[in-house]
Amino acid sequence: MILALLIGHGKNGQKLKCSGTLIKLDTILTAAHCVVNLRRSIFAEPEAILHTPQGRRSIRGKKIFVHQKYHRVDMQYDIAIVKLEESFLPSEASLVTLPNYHENKEPSYFCQSGLVIGWGNTHIATISDKPKKSYFGQSFRCIQLPVISNNDCRILRSSVKLESHFCAFPGFNDSGGGCVGDSGGPFICGGVQYGIASLNFGCGVQGEPTYFTRIDKVLSFINENVASSGMWLLEHKKSHYIILFSSLC
């Protein structure tokens, strides 16, 4: 599998960072909030950089698709696809495995725990902490997190909608979860990517779950856009976007 590091620059010049996975040799799966903010797209003319034994290879992106039901406030359907101008070679990269169909049961029924992987901040922060540039990881990190039921997730934080999300929670006595830079990264269970890191409240805060977009609920969006049929295409003109790839844990 391949993990993508997404680095972009926002309207005011701030550095923005997310994770993602390759679902085709020319297609990256990530979170919608990584490519959209309240005012406009934060990424433009994306460039994909792959470090291989033969050296560095760069491929520019051509389109970004965001789910038509993505909601900037409640973060539902937080999924986006980045299409590249050309494909990496099979010898340069491998693909993540996605679910084949929509599960009628909650993820907690068929996945007790999963591997969360991302390029995010490793600083254990409170909800009020501001991200610090020096805390961004220089390499990806992995953590195993238990999946909990939707009912248990609502007990922890009733205000978050779970229409397209599921929760992972390490327990009240342990800290650990997503942080700045992990958004868009995978939640992997049994070798299959079932989730996309979407939302959390603080970094590694005890008592707080991490929320993931359910991939099995957005398969039609993925299939349509992989076949080059867009749902909501963003136009990009000004900012810059870099993607670095590395083998997963």
N, C-alpha and C positions, 0 to 999 in steps of 0.2 A: 504494500500500500504506500501511498504518497501523501504527505502532509504539506499543505501550502502555507506560506507566510505571506500575508497581504500587508503592504505598507503604503499608505497614501497620505495626502496633505489636504486638510480642510480649507474652508474659505478664508480663515484667519491665519493660515500657515501652520496650524497645529498638526502634529504628527499623529496619524491614526493607524492602528494595527489590528489585524484579525487573522484568523486561521481558516483553512478550507481543505477540501480533498478533491482529488481527480476522479471523476466518474467516467470520463473518456480521455483519450490522449490529447484532446483539444478543448476539454470542458471541465471547469472547476465548480464545485458545489460549496456554498458558503451561506452566511446569514444575510438577510435583506438589510438589517440595520448597519451592516458593514459597508454597504454601498449607497445608503440613503441617509440623509438627516432631515431635520424639520424644514430646511430651506431649499436644498438642492442636492444632487448627487455629489459625493465627496471624491469620487474617483473618475478619472478620464484617461482615455488612451492607455489602458493597462499594458504593462510589459511583464511577461513571464520569464524568469531567469532560472535555469536549471544547471546545477553544478554536477558534472559528470566526470568520470576518470579521464576523459579526453579534454576536459576544460569546461568553460562556461558557455551555455547556449541560451539565447534570448528570443522569445516569441511575443509579439505584441497582440493584445486582445482587440476584438472588434465589436463585441456586443455584450451588454449586461441585461439580464432579464430578472425581474422581481415579481413574485407571486401577486396576482391581481387582488387578493384579499388581505395582503399584508397591511397591518394597522400599526402606525408609528407610536401610538400611545399604549395599547395593551399588548403589542408585540406578537399578536397572533399571525400565523402563516409567515414566520420570519425565515424566509428562504430565498436565495438568489442564485443565479447561474451566470458564470463568466465564460463566454466563448472566445477562444483564441483564433488568431488568423490562420494558424496551421497547427499540426499535431506534433507532439514529441514522438520520438521513435520508441517502439516497444522495449528496446534495449536500454532506454534512458529512464523510463518510468513505468510503474504498474498502477492498477486501478483499485479503488475501494469497491467492496461488494455491497449492494443495496438490497433491501427486502424486495421480494417478487410480487407481493400482494398486500392489501390492507388487512390488518389483523382486527377482528371484531372485539377482542379483549384488550384491556389495558396492558401496556408493556410490562408491568410488574408481574403479570401472570406467566409470561414466557421468557422473562429476563430478570433474574434476581439481582445481578450487578453487572456493570460494564466498565470498559476502559475509556476514560476521557483523556484526550490528547490535544495539546495546543502549545502555542508560542507565547503564552501570556505572562503577565506580571507575576512574579513569585513572592511579592511582598504580602504578608498577612495584614490586611487593612480593615478598618472599620467602614461603615457605610458613609461616614462623613469625610473620610480621607480622600484627598485628591491624588490621582495617579502620578507617580514620579517616574520620569524617563529612565532613571538609573536602575529601576527595578525590572524593566523589560528583560525577559530571559534571552540569553544569547543562543539557546538551543531549546528544542521543544521539551515539554515535561508530560508525564503520564500519571494518572491517579485512578485507582479502582474505586467506584462509587456504587453503593446499593441503590436499586430502584425502589420507590415507594408508590403506593396506590394514590389515585387522585383524591380520595377522601382524606387520607393522611396528609397529602400536600395542602389541601384546603384548610386543614386544621392549623398547619404551620403558618400559612399566609392566605387568608380567605379572599383578598382583593385581586389576586392574579387569576385570570381566566385560563382554563385548561382545554379549550376547544381543540387546539392543535399542539399542545405542549404535554410533556410528561416530566416528572421530577426525579432527581437523584439526591440522596441525602445521607451523609455519613453518620448521622446520629447526634445527639445533644452533647456527647462527651468528646467528640472529635471535630476537628476543623478540616476543611478541604473542599475544593470545588473550583469552579471557573473564576477567572479574573480578567482584567483588561488585557486584550490580545488573544484570549482563548475563544472569543465569539466566532462562530462559523466553523469551529473545529468539530471533530466527530465524537459521538458516543457509540462505542463498538461493543457488541455482545455476540459471542459465538462466531467471531470473524465477520459479522455483518454490521454495517453502520445503520443503526436504527434512529439516531438523533443528530441534531445540529445544535451546538451550544448557542443559547439565545439570550438568557436573562439570569441575573442573580442580584442580590442586594449585599454589596460588600464582597471582599475577597477572603475566602476561607473563614468567614464569620460563623462561630458555633450557633447552631439553631436555625441556620438559613439553608434552604435547598438551592440547587442549581436547576434551571429549567431548560429543556431541550425541545426543539421542534421535532414532531414525529414525522419521520420520512415516509412511513407507510401511508400517511394521510395526504401526502402531496406528490404521490407517484405520477399522477396524470400531468401535473405541471412539469415534472422532470422529463417525462417521456416526450411531451410535446416540444419542449425546448431543445432536447438532445436531437430531435428530428428537425431542428431549425424552424420550429413554429412558435413564435413568441406570444406571450400573454400581456406583458407590460414591459415595453422596451424603453430604457432610459437613454436619453441623449447626453453625451459627455463632450466637454469642450476644453476645460481649463486645467484641472488638477492631474496629478501623476500617481501611478499605482504600480507597485513592484510585487512580484510573486516569487518566492524562493521555495524550493522543494527539498524534502529530506525523507528518508525512509522512516517509518513509524517504529514504535517500540515492539 
